[in-house]
Amino acid sequence: MASQYVQEVLPPILNSTAEQRCLFDGTTRLYTYYFCPYAQRAWITRNYKGLQEEIKLVPLNLLDRPAWYKEKVYSGNKVPAMEHNGKLIGESLDIIKYLDTNFEVPSLFPDHLGIHKYQTWC
């Protein structure tokens, strides 16, 4: 069911004084804010799927975020955002769908439950 427990050392929060990271270098990154519930949805999905090694966290200080984030990463200037294979995905639900579609096991919607992925419930 859920992925095996992995003890993760959380990286430090980046603020406006942080130097620009190498962007779109093949590293998959999840830009987040530790206390944002929308960012937490994507972070929880990453962890559930056991992708802690494959997807690096890049936590930002939302009150003092680096200027390069809006200029070079996500013009929406919000979190979460995910960088993968030269693409940038914003919005937590879009990231969750992307993670479930592009990173195999475990699926958020196992086939044996008879639930069509992302079906409308109403």
C-alpha positions as CSV (number, residue, x, y, z in Angstrom):
1,M,0.0,0.0,0.0
2,A,1.9,3.1,1.2
3,S,5.6,3.4,0.5
4,Q,8.2,2.4,3.0
5,Y,9.1,5.0,5.6
6,V,12.0,7.2,4.6
7,Q,13.7,9.5,7.1
8,E,14.1,12.7,5.2
9,V,16.4,15.6,6.2
10,L,14.5,18.7,5.2
11,P,16.5,21.3,3.2
12,P,16.7,24.9,4.6
13,I,14.1,27.4,3.5
14,L,15.4,29.8,0.7
15,N,14.8,33.5,1.0
16,S,15.6,36.5,-1.2
17,T,19.3,36.3,-0.4
18,A,19.5,32.7,-1.9
19,E,21.6,32.3,-5.0
20,Q,19.9,31.1,-8.1
21,R,20.0,27.3,-8.4
22,C,20.8,25.5,-11.7
23,L,17.4,25.3,-13.3
24,F,16.2,22.7,-15.8
25,D,19.4,20.6,-15.4
26,G,17.6,17.3,-15.3
27,T,17.0,17.4,-11.6
28,T,13.3,17.0,-10.6
29,R,12.4,19.6,-8.0
30,L,9.3,20.4,-6.0
31,Y,9.2,24.0,-5.0
32,T,7.2,24.3,-1.8
33,Y,6.5,26.1,1.4
34,Y,6.4,23.8,4.4
35,F,3.3,25.4,5.9
36,C,1.1,25.8,2.8
37,P,-1.7,23.2,2.6
38,Y,-1.7,23.2,-1.2
39,A,2.0,22.6,-1.3
40,Q,1.6,19.9,1.3
41,R,-0.8,18.0,-1.0
42,A,1.9,17.7,-3.6
43,W,4.6,16.9,-0.9
44,I,2.4,14.2,0.6
45,T,1.8,12.6,-2.8
46,R,5.6,12.6,-3.5
47,N,6.2,10.9,-0.2
48,Y,3.4,8.4,-0.6
49,K,4.8,7.3,-4.0
50,G,8.3,6.9,-2.4
51,L,9.9,9.6,-4.6
52,Q,11.9,11.3,-2.0
53,E,15.2,10.4,-3.8
54,E,13.9,11.3,-7.2
55,I,12.2,14.6,-6.5
56,K,14.2,17.1,-4.5
57,L,12.4,19.6,-2.2
58,V,13.1,23.3,-2.7
59,P,11.4,25.1,0.2
60,L,10.8,28.9,-0.2
61,N,10.0,31.6,2.2
62,L,6.8,33.0,0.8
63,L,7.2,36.4,2.6
64,D,10.8,36.8,1.3
65,R,11.1,34.6,-1.7
66,P,14.0,34.7,-4.2
67,A,13.4,37.0,-7.1
68,W,14.7,34.4,-9.5
69,Y,11.8,32.1,-8.6
70,K,9.2,34.3,-10.3
71,E,11.6,35.4,-13.1
72,K,13.1,32.0,-14.0
73,V,10.9,29.2,-12.5
74,Y,7.2,30.0,-12.1
75,S,5.8,33.3,-13.3
76,G,2.7,32.7,-11.2
77,N,5.0,33.1,-8.2
78,K,3.1,30.6,-6.1
79,V,3.8,27.2,-4.6
80,P,3.8,24.4,-5.3
81,A,5.5,24.1,-8.6
82,M,7.4,21.1,-10.0
83,E,10.2,21.0,-12.5
84,H,10.6,17.8,-14.4
85,N,12.0,16.9,-17.8
86,G,12.2,20.5,-18.9
87,K,8.6,21.2,-17.9
88,L,7.2,23.2,-15.1
89,I,3.9,22.2,-13.6
90,G,2.0,24.6,-11.2
91,E,-1.1,24.1,-9.1
92,S,-1.2,21.3,-6.5
93,L,-3.9,19.1,-8.2
94,D,-2.1,19.3,-11.6
95,I,1.1,18.2,-9.8
96,I,-0.7,15.3,-8.1
97,K,-2.1,14.1,-11.5
98,Y,1.3,14.5,-13.1
99,L,3.0,12.5,-10.3
100,D,0.4,9.7,-10.6
101,T,0.6,9.6,-14.4
102,N,4.4,9.9,-14.8
103,F,5.8,8.0,-11.8
104,E,4.5,4.5,-11.6
105,V,4.0,2.7,-8.3
106,P,2.0,2.9,-6.1
107,S,-0.9,4.4,-8.0
108,L,-3.2,6.7,-6.1
109,F,-6.1,4.9,-7.8
110,P,-5.4,1.2,-7.9
111,D,-7.2,-0.6,-10.8
112,H,-8.8,-3.2,-8.6
113,L,-11.0,-0.6,-7.0
114,G,-12.7,0.1,-10.3
115,I,-12.2,3.9,-10.0
116,H,-11.4,5.7,-13.1
117,K,-8.5,8.1,-12.5
118,Y,-9.7,11.6,-11.8
119,Q,-13.3,10.9,-12.4
120,T,-15.8,13.6,-11.3
121,W,-17.6,12.6,-8.1
122,C,-20.5,15.0,-8.5
